Amino acid sequence: MTTFAWLGLIVVVAIAAFFLGSMFTKKQLKHDDLEQQVQSAKHELEQYRQEVADHLASTKKLMTKMQDSYSQLLTHVEETDKALLTVKPSVPEDPFFSKETTEQLQASLQSRPERRREAKNDSLSAQPSDYAEGETGIFSGDSSEIEQPKAS
């Protein structure tokens, strides 16, 4: 082979090596870019997972606090119900009136005339009435109109 042939062969091999090298380099650069994007995506995913875990932890704390508050409220309501709904003795420990006075008041209430008890029941639907018995005031006496002499 001649020198020209060797030189031509070297030039052809060099050009082929150049093109092959550039193709592999481009593929390697794309591969590196993709690898970097993958690492970035993994990092963002890990950050997102951590944020979700922190959010769930704070939500759990708030739910626990809310459950404790609800339990305290429920306990308070139950205690209030017990305090308000307990049957208290009908006779107070320190009555306002003495026993004899209380008995006299009850006896006088029972001996009231029946019409006053009925009037009390009817008073809710009836018109108000005059408490004086019979005709009183301007309605007493003669029912005719008294005429005043007119001055001329």
C-alpha positions as CSV (number, residue, x, y, z in Angstrom):
1,M,0.0,0.0,0.0
2,T,1.1,3.3,-0.8
3,T,1.4,6.3,1.5
4,F,-1.5,7.8,-0.1
5,A,-3.6,4.9,0.7
6,W,-2.4,4.9,4.3
7,L,-3.0,8.6,4.7
8,G,-6.5,8.2,3.2
9,L,-7.2,5.3,5.5
10,I,-6.0,7.3,8.5
11,V,-8.2,10.3,7.4
12,V,-11.3,8.0,6.9
13,V,-10.7,6.3,10.3
14,A,-10.2,9.7,12.0
15,I,-13.4,11.0,10.5
16,A,-15.3,7.9,11.5
17,A,-13.8,8.1,15.0
18,F,-14.8,11.7,15.2
19,F,-18.4,11.0,14.2
20,L,-18.6,8.0,16.5
21,G,-17.1,9.9,19.4
22,S,-19.4,12.8,18.9
23,M,-22.4,10.4,18.8
24,F,-21.3,8.7,22.0
25,T,-20.6,12.1,23.6
26,K,-24.0,13.4,22.7
27,K,-25.6,10.2,24.1
28,Q,-23.5,10.5,27.2
29,L,-24.5,14.2,27.7
30,K,-28.2,13.3,27.3
31,H,-27.7,10.4,29.7
32,D,-26.1,12.7,32.2
33,D,-28.9,15.3,31.8
34,L,-31.5,12.6,32.3
35,E,-29.6,11.2,35.3
36,Q,-29.5,14.7,36.8
37,Q,-33.2,15.2,36.2
38,V,-33.9,11.8,37.8
39,Q,-31.8,12.8,40.9
40,S,-33.7,16.2,41.0
41,A,-37.1,14.4,40.8
42,K,-36.1,12.0,43.5
43,H,-35.0,14.9,45.7
44,E,-38.3,16.7,45.1
45,L,-40.3,13.6,45.8
46,E,-38.4,13.0,49.1
47,Q,-39.1,16.7,50.1
48,Y,-42.8,16.2,49.2
49,R,-43.0,13.0,51.2
50,Q,-41.4,14.8,54.2
51,E,-43.9,17.7,53.9
52,V,-46.8,15.2,53.7
53,A,-45.4,13.3,56.8
54,D,-45.1,16.6,58.7
55,H,-48.6,17.6,57.7
56,L,-50.0,14.3,58.8
57,A,-48.1,14.6,62.1
58,S,-49.5,18.1,62.8
59,T,-53.0,16.9,61.8
60,K,-52.7,14.0,64.3
61,K,-51.6,16.4,67.0
62,L,-54.6,18.7,66.3
63,M,-57.0,15.7,66.2
64,T,-55.7,14.5,69.5
65,K,-56.1,18.0,71.0
66,M,-59.6,18.2,69.6
67,Q,-60.4,14.8,71.0
68,D,-59.2,15.8,74.4
69,S,-61.2,19.0,74.3
70,Y,-64.3,17.0,73.2
71,S,-63.7,14.6,76.1
72,Q,-63.4,17.5,78.5
73,L,-66.6,19.1,77.1
74,L,-68.5,15.8,77.4
75,T,-67.3,15.4,81.0
76,H,-68.4,18.9,81.8
77,V,-71.8,18.4,80.3
78,E,-72.3,15.2,82.2
79,E,-71.3,16.8,85.4
80,T,-73.6,19.7,84.7
81,D,-76.5,17.3,83.9
82,K,-75.9,15.5,87.2
83,A,-75.8,18.7,89.1
84,L,-79.0,20.1,87.5
85,L,-81.0,17.0,87.3
86,T,-80.4,15.6,90.7
87,V,-83.6,15.3,92.7
88,K,-83.5,17.9,95.5
89,P,-85.5,17.4,98.6
90,S,-88.9,19.0,98.5
91,V,-88.4,20.6,101.9
92,P,-85.4,22.8,102.0
93,E,-82.9,22.3,104.8
94,D,-83.4,25.8,106.1
95,P,-87.0,26.8,105.2
96,F,-87.9,30.4,104.9
97,F,-91.0,29.9,107.0
98,S,-91.3,27.8,110.1
99,K,-93.1,24.4,109.9
100,E,-96.3,25.7,111.5
101,T,-96.4,28.8,109.2
102,T,-95.9,26.6,106.2
103,E,-98.8,24.3,107.3
104,Q,-101.1,27.3,107.9
105,L,-100.3,28.7,104.4
106,Q,-101.0,25.3,102.8
107,A,-104.3,25.0,104.8
108,S,-105.4,28.5,103.7
109,L,-104.6,27.7,100.1
110,Q,-106.7,24.5,100.2
111,S,-109.6,26.3,101.9
112,R,-109.8,29.0,99.2
113,P,-113.2,29.3,97.5
114,E,-113.6,27.1,94.5
115,R,-114.6,29.9,92.2
116,R,-111.2,31.7,92.6
117,R,-109.4,28.5,91.7
118,E,-111.6,28.2,88.6
119,A,-111.1,31.8,87.8
120,K,-107.4,31.3,88.0
121,N,-107.6,28.6,85.4
122,D,-109.9,30.6,83.1
123,S,-107.9,33.8,83.5
124,L,-105.5,32.8,80.8
125,S,-108.1,32.9,78.1
126,A,-110.6,35.4,79.6
127,Q,-110.4,39.2,79.6
128,P,-109.2,41.0,82.8
129,S,-111.9,41.6,85.3
130,D,-112.5,44.2,88.0
131,Y,-111.4,42.8,91.4
132,A,-114.1,44.7,93.3
133,E,-117.4,42.9,93.9
134,G,-120.5,44.5,92.4
135,E,-120.8,48.0,90.9
136,T,-118.1,50.5,92.0
137,G,-116.9,54.0,91.0
138,I,-118.8,55.8,88.3
139,F,-120.9,52.6,87.6
140,S,-122.5,52.5,91.0
141,G,-126.0,53.9,91.6
142,D,-128.4,55.1,89.0
143,S,-127.7,54.0,85.5
144,S,-129.4,57.0,83.9
145,E,-127.3,59.8,82.5
146,I,-127.2,63.0,84.6
147,E,-127.6,66.1,82.4
148,Q,-125.8,69.2,83.3
149,P,-127.6,72.5,82.6
150,K,-125.9,74.4,79.8
151,A,-124.9,77.9,80.5
152,S,-126.0,80.3,77.8
